[in-house]
Amino acid sequence: ESVRSRPPETIPFVRVFYKTAYKRFINGLCAAAFIVFIYATIASLRTDLQSPASIGSDASNYYAAGERLNEGHQLYALEAGDRPVANGIYASRWSYPLLSPPPIAVLWRPLAMIPGDISMYLWWCTGILASTAFAAWLILRSSAKVQLMALVLAPSLSITIWSGNLNALLIPLSAV
C-alpha cells in the first residue's frame, strides 16, 4: 500500500502532528480570536468607559468610596468635597454613590491613599491581565462546547474588565 492511498492521520509523522501541534495551533487561534473579540466588544459597546479613572467607572466609584472612608465620611452618602460619582446607566435609579457592598470600600482604603489616578490604573491593569490570562487558559484547555460558551459570554466579560469591576479579579481567583 502506498503512502498516497493512506489517510493522512495514519502516517506516523502526520499522526503526531495531529495529536499535538495541530490541536495546540487551533486552540491558540481560538484563544487569540477570543481575546480580540473581547477587546473589540469593549471598543464598540462601552465607549463611555474610556479610562478607569473616568467618573462613573467602577474603579472610580471604588476609589471614591475608599476616599470617603479615609476621610471619615458616610459610605453611602456624598458630602461636600467628596469625589463625584455617576453610577453609569443606574444614575437615574439610585441616589446613593456606591452600589457595592461595604467590603469593596474597605479594600480600597489603602488604594485611595495613592495620589492621582495611579491606583485606578493599577487596579484596572491587574483585572485586565488576570481576566485575559484566565480566558486564554480556559480556551486552551477546554472543549469546543466550553469555547463556544466563552465566546457567548465574552461581551459580559469584556464590560466587566473594562469598567474596573471587582469581578475582573474574582472570576480568575475563583477558578484558581
LOMAR-63500 format. One record per residue: x, y, z negated of N, C-alpha, C in turn. Coordinates in nm, 4 decimals, padded with zeros to 6 digits. Each point is the difference from the previous one (the first is absolute). Layout:
      npx      npy      npz     capx     capy     capz      cpx      cpy      cpz
        X        Y        Z        X        Y        Z        X        Y        Z
...
//
This chain:
      npx      npy      npz     capx     capy     capz      cpx      cpy      cpz
  00.0857 -00.1167  00.0000 -00.0857  00.1167  00.0000  00.0909  00.1238  00.0000
 -00.0320  00.0924  00.0855  00.0834  00.1194  00.0114 -00.0417  00.1036 -00.1040
  00.0898  00.0915 -00.0285 -00.0258  00.1066 -00.0955 -00.1131  00.0898  00.0498
 -00.0104  00.0180  00.1318 -00.1035  00.0880  00.0553 -00.1410 -00.0544 -00.0211
 -00.0171 -00.1304 -00.0084 -00.1339 -00.0560 -00.0157 -00.0437 -00.0072 -00.1463
  00.0904  00.0223 -00.0928 -00.0338 -00.0056 -00.1429 -00.0586  00.1336 -00.0459
 -00.0944 -00.0046 -00.0941 -00.0502  00.1254 -00.0564  00.1148  00.0732 -00.0710
  00.0011  00.1311  00.0041  00.1122  00.0759 -00.0567  00.0270 -00.0311 -00.1470
 -00.1061 -00.0216 -00.0784  00.0226 -00.0210 -00.1421  00.0630 -00.1348 -00.0340
  00.0160 -00.0884  00.0984  00.0650 -00.1285 -00.0263  00.1505  00.0054  00.0277
  00.0486  00.1034  00.0617  00.1431  00.0152  00.0239  00.0636  00.0434 -00.1315
  00.1048 -00.0669 -00.0455  00.0545  00.0269 -00.1346  00.0282  00.1470 -00.0293
  00.0705  00.0718  00.0826  00.0321  00.1396 -00.0274 -00.1263  00.0858 -00.0040
 -00.0877 -00.0222  00.0938 -00.1234  00.0778  00.0064 -00.0878 -00.0309 -00.1208
 -00.0031 -00.1248 -00.0443 -00.0796 -00.0397 -00.1165  00.0474  00.0759 -00.1242
  00.1301  00.0086 -00.0188  00.0553  00.0730 -00.1137 -00.0369  00.1479  00.0107
  00.0087  00.0545  00.1213 -00.0361  00.1400  00.0207 -00.1469  00.0234 -00.0348
 -00.0872 -00.0893  00.0460 -00.1429  00.0147 -00.0294 -00.0256 -00.0058 -00.1504
  00.0680 -00.0906 -00.0700 -00.0262 -00.0181 -00.1420  00.0536  00.1138 -00.0852
  00.1059  00.0653  00.0413  00.0609  00.1011 -00.0862 -00.0061  00.1407  00.0600
  00.0787  00.0217  00.1014  00.0170  00.1365  00.0520 -00.1284  00.0552  00.0603
 -00.0746 -00.0816  00.0711 -00.1214  00.0480  00.0649 -00.1003  00.0500 -00.1037
 -00.0221 -00.0790 -00.1064 -00.0951  00.0393 -00.1037  00.0474  00.1265 -00.0706
  00.1278  00.0093 -00.0302  00.0535  00.1205 -00.0636 -00.0143  00.1216  00.0910
  00.0255 -00.0205  00.1276 -00.0120  00.1094  00.0955 -00.1437  00.0503  00.0066
 -00.0944 -00.0912  00.0106 -00.1416  00.0379  00.0064 -00.0431  00.0665 -00.1303
  00.0393 -00.0550 -00.1135 -00.0353  00.0619 -00.1285  00.0627  00.1378 -00.0140
  00.1219  00.0164  00.0476  00.0648  00.1307 -00.0027 -00.0756  00.1010  00.0846
 -00.0450 -00.0437  00.1182 -00.0809  00.0888  00.0841 -00.1306  00.0371 -00.0687
 -00.0624 -00.0980 -00.0657 -00.1249  00.0279 -00.0727  00.0239  00.1000 -00.1126
  00.1080 -00.0162 -00.0753  00.0307  00.0926 -00.1092  00.0255  00.1402  00.0540
  00.0764  00.0090  00.1079  00.0285  00.1310  00.0594 -00.1289  00.0644  00.0510
 -00.0853 -00.0784  00.0645 -00.1266  00.0534  00.0501 -00.0884  00.0466 -00.1152
 -00.0014 -00.0748 -00.1083 -00.0808  00.0358 -00.1158  00.0473  00.1321 -00.0601
  00.1302  00.0152 -00.0141  00.0548  00.1222 -00.0580 -00.0278  00.1197  00.0906
  00.0151 -00.0184  00.1302 -00.0324  00.1084  00.0941 -00.1486  00.0344 -00.0098
 -00.0839 -00.1010 -00.0129 -00.1443  00.0217 -00.0123 -00.0319  00.0791 -00.1263
  00.0667 -00.0320 -00.1112 -00.0229  00.0724 -00.1250  00.0299  00.1481  00.0191
  00.1159  00.0295  00.0573  00.0383  00.1402  00.0118 -00.0795  00.0729  00.1091
 -00.0441 -00.0697  00.1009 -00.0879  00.0621  00.0993 -00.1347  00.0322 -00.0625
 -00.0478 -00.0874 -00.0868 -00.1252  00.0244 -00.0703  00.0122  00.1232 -00.0888
  00.1115  00.0091 -00.0701  00.0226  00.1154 -00.0869 -00.0075  00.1286  00.0808
  00.0718  00.0018  00.1095  00.0077  00.1215  00.0810 -00.1356  00.0397  00.0571
 -00.0823 -00.0978  00.0315 -00.1267  00.0320  00.0645 -00.1152  00.0218 -00.0978
 -00.0014 -00.0691 -00.1135 -00.1146  00.0072 -00.0895  00.0103  00.1061 -00.1086
  00.1178  00.0230 -00.0525  00.0125  00.0885 -00.1146  00.0975  00.1143  00.0256
 -00.0355  00.0850  00.0921  00.0856  00.1146  00.0288 -00.0008  00.1008 -00.1151
 -00.0964 -00.0123 -00.0931 -00.0034  00.0905 -00.1147  00.1069 -00.0324 -00.1031
  00.0599 -00.1175  00.0122  00.1031 -00.0399 -00.0954  00.1370  00.0023  00.0667
  00.0418  00.1167  00.0449  00.1272  00.0120  00.0703  00.1192 -00.0072 -00.0936
 -00.0221  00.0184 -00.1281  00.1085  00.0008 -00.0969 -00.0533 -00.0531 -00.1324
  00.0813 -00.0744 -00.0743 -00.0485 -00.0472 -00.1299 -00.0201  00.1142 -00.0996
  00.0618  00.1130  00.0268 -00.0139  00.1147 -00.0897 -00.1183  00.0893  00.0375
 -00.0698 -00.0332  00.1078 -00.1129  00.0835  00.0399 -00.1136 -00.0149 -00.1007
 -00.0640  00.1118 -00.0283 -00.1095  00.0003 -00.0967 -00.1093 -00.0938  00.0501
 -00.0425 -00.0904 -00.0858 -00.1030 -00.0973  00.0358  00.0533 -00.1397  00.0186
  00.1313 -00.0141  00.0219  00.0549 -00.1356  00.0110  00.0014 -00.0632 -00.1388
  00.0003 -00.1308 -00.0054 -00.0003 -00.0679 -00.1294  00.1254  00.0331 -00.0802
  00.1156  00.0052  00.0676  00.1243  00.0324 -00.0710 -00.0088  00.1393 -00.0629
 -00.0556  00.0954  00.0718 -00.0147  00.1358 -00.0527 -00.0966  00.0020 -00.1183
 -00.1094 -00.0739  00.0088 -00.0957 -00.0057 -00.1102  00.0600 -00.0683 -00.1229
  00.0795 -00.1078  00.0213  00.0669 -00.0670 -00.1117  00.1006  00.0948 -00.0655
  00.0739  00.0725  00.0830  00.0984  00.0959 -00.0505 -00.0689  00.1065 -00.0850
 -00.1113  00.0510  00.0504 -00.0746  00.1022 -00.0739 -00.0504 -00.0546 -00.1341
 -00.0425 -00.1255 -00.0010 -00.0469 -00.0613 -00.1248  00.1150 -00.0139 -00.0994
  00.1163 -00.0423  00.0481  00.1168 -00.0088 -00.0868  00.0399  00.1359 -00.0553
 -00.0073  00.1026  00.0841  00.0295  00.1371 -00.0461 -00.0975  00.0435 -00.1082
 -00.1293 -00.0294  00.0194 -00.0996  00.0395 -00.0996  00.0274 -00.0673 -00.1342
  00.0370 -00.1282  00.0024  00.0325 -00.0677 -00.1259  00.1239  00.0610 -00.0646
  00.1011  00.0294  00.0827  00.1234  00.0591 -00.0540 -00.0246  00.1365 -00.0637
 -00.0967  00.0738  00.0528 -00.0290  00.1336 -00.0519 -00.1053 -00.0013 -00.1112
 -00.0491 -00.1196 -00.0334 -00.0994 -00.0116 -00.1068 -00.1401  00.0400  00.0436
 -00.0246  00.0025  00.1299 -00.1322  00.0351  00.0513 -00.0868 -00.1251  00.0092
 -00.1280  00.0215  00.0199 -00.0922 -00.1125  00.0168  00.0286 -00.0705  00.1320
 -00.0128 -00.1306 -00.0002  00.0313 -00.0785  00.1183 -00.1059  00.0147  00.1092
 -00.1263  00.0046 -00.0393 -00.1078  00.0018  00.0980 -00.0661  00.1375  00.0145
  00.0754  00.1052 -00.0293 -00.0499  00.1370  00.0193  00.1181  00.0891  00.0352
 -00.0222  00.0919  00.0914  00.1045  00.0941  00.0378 -00.0060  00.1237 -00.0888
  00.1171  00.0507 -00.0333  00.0111  00.1247 -00.0744  00.0819  00.0968  00.0832
  00.0017  00.1251 -00.0409  00.0775  00.1011  00.0716  00.1470 -00.0405  00.0032
  00.0607  00.0092  00.1155  00.1407 -00.0340  00.0159  00.0258 -00.1432  00.0418
 -00.1020 -00.0847 -00.0001  00.0172 -00.1394  00.0424  00.0183 -00.0078  00.1513
  00.0702 -00.1036  00.0435  00.0167 -00.0245  00.1431 -00.1378 -00.0249  00.0602
 -00.0324  00.0669  00.1118 -00.1317 -00.0235  00.0614 -00.0101 -00.1421  00.0559
 -00.1191 -00.0520 -00.0011 -00.0258 -00.1327  00.0558 -00.1218  00.0081  00.0909
 -00.0023 -00.0873  00.0965 -00.1169 -00.0168  00.0856 -00.0090 -00.1488  00.0259
 -00.1056 -00.0604 -00.0414 -00.0129 -00.1443  00.0108 -00.0496 -00.0433  00.1373
  00.0596  00.0557  00.1021 -00.0280 -00.0417  00.1375 -00.1476  00.0021  00.0328
 -00.0471 -00.1127  00.0518 -00.1403 -00.0101  00.0393 -00.0934  00.0007 -00.1200
  00.0561 -00.0199 -00.1206 -00.0831 -00.0064 -00.1201 -00.0172  00.1353 -00.0682
  00.0649  00.1048  00.0509 -00.0008  00.1300 -00.0666 -00.1414  00.0531 -00.0230
 -00.0905 -00.0268  00.0903 -00.1357  00.0517 -00.0159 -00.0839 -00.0859 -00.0955
  00.0426 -00.1222 -00.0296 -00.0781 -00.0901 -00.0853  00.0332  00.0111 -00.1483
  00.1305  00.0199 -00.0310  00.0429  00.0017 -00.1389  00.0695  00.1309 -00.0320
 -00.0260  00.0495 -00.1197  00.0587  00.1274 -00.0387  00.1277 -00.0161 -00.0829
  00.0342 -00.1207 -00.0428  00.1203 -00.0156 -00.0804  00.1202 -00.0319  00.0895
  00.1195  00.0350 -00.0457  00.1174 -00.0013  00.0871  00.0690 -00.1349  00.0185
 -00.0348 -00.1000 -00.0771  00.0671 -00.1299  00.0121 -00.1043 -00.1098  00.0100
  00.0117 -00.0822  00.1024 -00.0963 -00.1089  00.0199  00.0567 -00.1344 -00.0441
  00.1163  00.0014 -00.0613  00.0671 -00.1219 -00.0437 -00.0075 -00.0141 -00.1511
  00.0233 -00.1213 -00.0499  00.0025 -00.0187 -00.1453  00.1195  00.0730 -00.0635
 -00.0068  00.0284 -00.1301  00.1060  00.0741 -00.0678  00.1416 -00.0577  00.0102
  00.0207 -00.1326  00.0085  00.1386 -00.0492  00.0053  00.0825  00.0560  00.1158
 -00.0624  00.0372  00.1094  00.0777  00.0555  00.1110  00.0621  00.1331 -00.0410
 -00.0716  00.0790 -00.0782  00.0555  00.1273 -00.0463  00.1140 -00.0241 -00.0987
 -00.0143 -00.1006 -00.0837  00.1070 -00.0339 -00.0946  00.1244 -00.0460  00.0767
 -00.0186 -00.0792  00.1036  00.1109 -00.0442  00.0842  00.0686  00.1189  00.0674
 -00.0782  00.0992  00.0374  00.0539  00.1171  00.0706  00.0569  00.1070 -00.0929
 -00.0148 -00.0128 -00.1307  00.0552  00.1017 -00.0911  00.1489  00.0232  00.0240
  00.0835 -00.1047  00.0026  00.1434  00.0257  00.0248  00.0256  00.0490  00.1435
 -00.0766 -00.0489  00.0952  00.0182  00.0436  00.1387 -00.0377  00.1470  00.0168
 -00.0970  00.0467 -00.0776 -00.0434  00.1392  00.0100  00.1032  00.0963 -00.0578
  00.0988 -00.0508 -00.0707  00.1067  00.0857 -00.0523  00.1056  00.0315  00.1058
  00.0004 -00.0765  00.1079  00.0948  00.0249  00.1091 -00.0504  00.1220  00.0774
  00.0854  00.0987  00.0195 -00.0481  00.1234  00.0651 -00.0304 -00.0187  00.1483
 -00.0894  00.0842  00.0472 -00.0338  00.0008  00.1423 -00.0770 -00.1236  00.0437
  00.0143 -00.0326  00.1273 -00.0739 -00.1114  00.0596  00.0787 -00.1304  00.0007
  00.1172 -00.0021 -00.0609  00.0886 -00.1165  00.0064 -00.0685 -00.1254 -00.0518
 -00.0674  00.0099 -00.1144 -00.0620 -00.1185 -00.0587 -00.1091 -00.0574  00.0901
 -00.0752  00.0872  00.0666 -00.1062 -00.0486  00.0884  00.0593 -00.0718  00.1209
  00.1096  00.0525  00.0534  00.0655 -00.0664  00.1131  00.0650 -00.1320 -00.0421
  00.0577 -00.0053 -00.1195  00.0568 -00.1259 -00.0494 -00.1084 -00.1067 -00.0157
 -00.1112  00.0399 -00.0591 -00.1137 -00.0904 -00.0191 -00.0505 -00.0511  00.1346
 -00.0169  00.0934  00.0916 -00.0522 -00.0305  00.1325  00.0929 -00.0950  00.0750
  00.1292  00.0305  00.0010  00.0977 -00.0849  00.0710  00.0072 -00.1386 -00.0616
 -00.0070 -00.0077 -00.1321  00.0016 -00.1304 -00.0665 -00.1217 -00.0827  00.0413
 -00.1165  00.0633  00.0035 -00.1215 -00.0698  00.0424  00.0070 -00.0445  00.1447
  00.0530  00.0859  00.0869  00.0131 -00.0354  00.1420  00.0938 -00.1190  00.0163
  00.1147  00.0051 -00.0640  00.0975 -00.1089  00.0120 -00.0543 -00.1306 -00.0567
 -00.0621  00.0069 -00.1169 -00.0522 -00.1215 -00.0631 -00.1115 -00.0624  00.0841
 -00.0945  00.0804  00.0453 -00.1118 -00.0544  00.0777  00.0427 -00.0479  00.1379
  00.0910  00.0718  00.0633  00.0479 -00.0424  00.1315  00.0787 -00.1298 -00.0107
  00.0852 -00.0101 -00.1010  00.0756 -00.1241 -00.0200 -00.0942 -00.1165 -00.0295
 -00.1027  00.0250 -00.0811 -00.0974 -00.1046 -00.0297 -00.0749 -00.0434  00.1254
 -00.0434  00.0961  00.0804 -00.0730 -00.0331  00.1227  00.0880 -00.0800  00.0954
  00.1254  00.0401  00.0153  00.0907 -00.0740  00.0877  00.0235 -00.1406 -00.0536
  00.0216 -00.0116 -00.1302  00.0198 -00.1325 -00.0607 -00.1234 -00.0879  00.0204
 -00.1175  00.0563 -00.0227 -00.1244 -00.0759  00.0142 -00.0166 -00.0518  00.1423
  00.0267  00.0843  00.0966 -00.0182 -00.0397  00.1393  00.1033 -00.1041  00.0408
  00.1225  00.0167 -00.0440  00.1047 -00.0951  00.0381 -00.0231 -00.1381 -00.0593
 -00.0673 -00.0068 -00.1122 -00.0165 -00.1280 -00.0694 -00.1419 -00.0558  00.0064
 -00.0869  00.0577  00.0795 -00.1399 -00.0405 -00.0043 -00.0466 -00.0645  00.1299
 -00.1201 -00.0528 -00.0090 -00.0625 -00.0630  00.1162 -00.0663  00.1063  00.0874
 -00.0480 -00.0432  00.1134 -00.0660  00.0924  00.0923 -00.1268  00.0594 -00.0627
 -00.0704 -00.0766 -00.0836 -00.1210  00.0523 -00.0647  00.0330  00.1138 -00.0961
  00.1057 -00.0173 -00.0769  00.0399  00.1048 -00.0938  00.0503  00.1223  00.0764
  00.0710 -00.0214  00.1087  00.0479  00.1107  00.0818 -00.1172  00.0789  00.0578
 -00.1034 -00.0692  00.0441 -00.1182  00.0673  00.0518 -00.0692  00.0799 -00.1101
 -00.0104 -00.0582 -00.1189 -00.0611  00.0708 -00.1123  00.0832  00.1241 -00.0351
  00.1311 -00.0125  00.0037  00.0868  00.1145 -00.0291 -00.0205  00.1108  00.1024
 -00.0183 -00.0372  00.1240 -00.0226  00.0997  00.1043 -00.1327  00.0734 -00.0221
 -00.1016 -00.0736 -00.0425 -00.1304  00.0615 -00.0279  00.0096  00.0949 -00.1192
  00.0819 -00.0354 -00.1000  00.0129  00.0819 -00.1201  00.1038  00.1113  00.0126
  00.0715  00.0047  00.1099  00.1076  00.0984  00.0181 -00.0458  00.1454 -00.0142
 -00.1149  00.0405  00.0543 -00.0399  00.1402 -00.0194 -00.0162  00.0381 -00.1470
 -00.0580 -00.0888 -00.0794 -00.0158  00.0292 -00.1427  00.1352  00.0074 -00.0693
  00.0871 -00.0931  00.0328  00.1338  00.0009 -00.0596  00.0760  00.1259  00.0396
 -00.0133  00.0409  00.1244  00.0739  00.1180  00.0449 -00.0475  00.1264 -00.0699
 -00.1286  00.0137 -00.0224 -00.0512  00.1177 -00.0704  00.0452 -00.0033 -00.1463
  00.0000 -00.1186 -00.0588  00.0483 -00.0146 -00.1374  00.1457  00.0408 -00.0104
  00.0800 -00.0440  00.0951  00.1426  00.0343  00.0002  00.0184  00.1497  00.0177
 -00.0634  00.0558  00.0993  00.0245  00.1387  00.0379 -00.0469  00.0986 -00.1065
 -00.1060 -00.0317 -00.0707 -00.0534  00.0943 -00.0980  00.0810  00.0018 -00.1286
  00.0889 -00.0966 -00.0175  00.0778 -00.0075 -00.1230 -00.0763 -00.0670 -00.1119
 -00.0981 -00.0809  00.0342 -00.0836 -00.0673 -00.0978  00.0813 -00.1043 -00.0767
 -00.0378 -00.0223 -00.1245  00.0659 -00.0983 -00.0852 -00.0054 -00.1401  00.0608
 -00.1037 -00.0300  00.0747 -00.0147 -00.1329  00.0591  00.1108 -00.0340  00.0988
  00.0677  00.1007  00.0544  00.1130 -00.0266  00.0895  00.1110 -00.0729 -00.0745
  00.0050  00.0142 -00.1306  00.0964 -00.0737 -00.0823 -00.0620 -00.1231 -00.0651
 -00.1276  00.0083 -00.0362 -00.0641 -00.1125 -00.0687 -00.0191 -00.1215  00.0896
 -00.0284  00.0220  00.1284 -00.0211 -00.1134  00.0904  00.1269 -00.0860  00.0102
  00.1163  00.0588  00.0319  00.1205 -00.0830  00.0035  00.0384 -00.0571 -00.1362
 -00.0199  00.0772 -00.1071  00.0340 -00.0503 -00.1331 -00.0874 -00.1180 -00.0401
 -00.1261  00.0034  00.0378 -00.0876 -00.1129 -00.0332  00.0389 -00.1242  00.0795
  00.0521  00.0177  00.1183  00.0455 -00.1158  00.0778  00.1270 -00.0615 -00.0604
  00.0845  00.0868 -00.0547  00.1236 -00.0492 -00.0635 -00.0362 -00.0791 -00.1238
//
